[in-house]
Amino acid sequence: MSHSKTVKTKDRILQLSLQLFNERGERSVTTNHIAAELNMSPGNLYYHFRNKNEIIKELMEQYQEETLGMLSLPDDRLLDANDKIRYFQVLSSQLWAYRFLHRDVYHLVENNEYFRKMYPRFAGQVMQQGQKIYQAFVDAGLMQMTASEIEALTINLWIVLTNWTNFLYMSGHITDSNHLEEKWVWQALRQMVFLEGAYLRGESRQTYEHLLETFGSSELFASLSSATGEQNDSTI
């Protein structure tokens, strides 16, 4: 098998695996499922990846490289208000494109040794980069924060981002048969934008208000209130 064909086949396996993990959940997808979807024999798949954990490892490395690259700072200018929108769009696209990694994080940590070691390191790198970004916004006069506030905001944003799917499951917004929809990703970003609000200054304040308008109204409380009402009716 030629090198170019091998690379192309590996890419197909990774793309299809990512799609299936996102749609069905990583725990529900086996290498046999992946091979069948690709009209490939399991033996041919094992030629490229010895097991499912190797596929997850490659996807995690891909996610890490893409995310850190997208969160890089421009080296030839100060940040401006439009950069704030860009960073949130990056987080949105990455959260959606690799949503299984956050949705299934506890299972992956427990059952995948590589993921257990890599995930905390990746989290640390993202939060360190987040601190640099916020300091750059402060330097540009678009935010006003102390170093301690930058650290706290970065940690809080990471907590919201990585635990959002679990919150949706626990609050009944999604179930195993009602998988994550993209609108819920935007709701996560809406919460993250609100966390920034108190620190914004100048042009970034107008950008913040415009960004919230693009997200639309929240459906979270409306659906929670509806669920509470149905539960109360059932107990009467």
Number of C-alpha atoms within 10 A of each C-alpha: 5 7 8 9 10 13 12 12 16 17 12 13 22 19 12 16 25 22 17 19 21 21 16 14 18 21 11 10 16 15 19 15 14 23 19 13 13 16 9 13 12 15 12 11 20 13 11 15 18 12 13 17 17 14 18 22 16 13 18 19 15 13 18 19 12 13 18 14 10 14 18 13 15 9 7 6 8 13 20 15 19 12 17 20 16 13 16 18 14 16 18 18 16 16 23 20 15 18 23 23 25 17 22 17 19 12 13 21 16 10 12 16 12 15 21 16 11 15 18 12 11 19 15 13 14 18 17 14 17 23 20 18 21 24 20 17 23 19 13 15 17 21 23 17 16 12 11 9 14 21 18 13 21 23 18 13 20 18 12 16 19 18 15 20 23 15 13 17 16 11 14 13 18 17 12 9 7 10 15 21 11 14 12 19 19 22 19 21 23 20 16 20 18 12 15 17 14 11 17 19 17 11 14 22 18 12 17 20 13 12 17 15 11 10 13 11 10 15 12 13 9 10 14 14 11 11 15 12 11 11 11 10 9 8 6 5
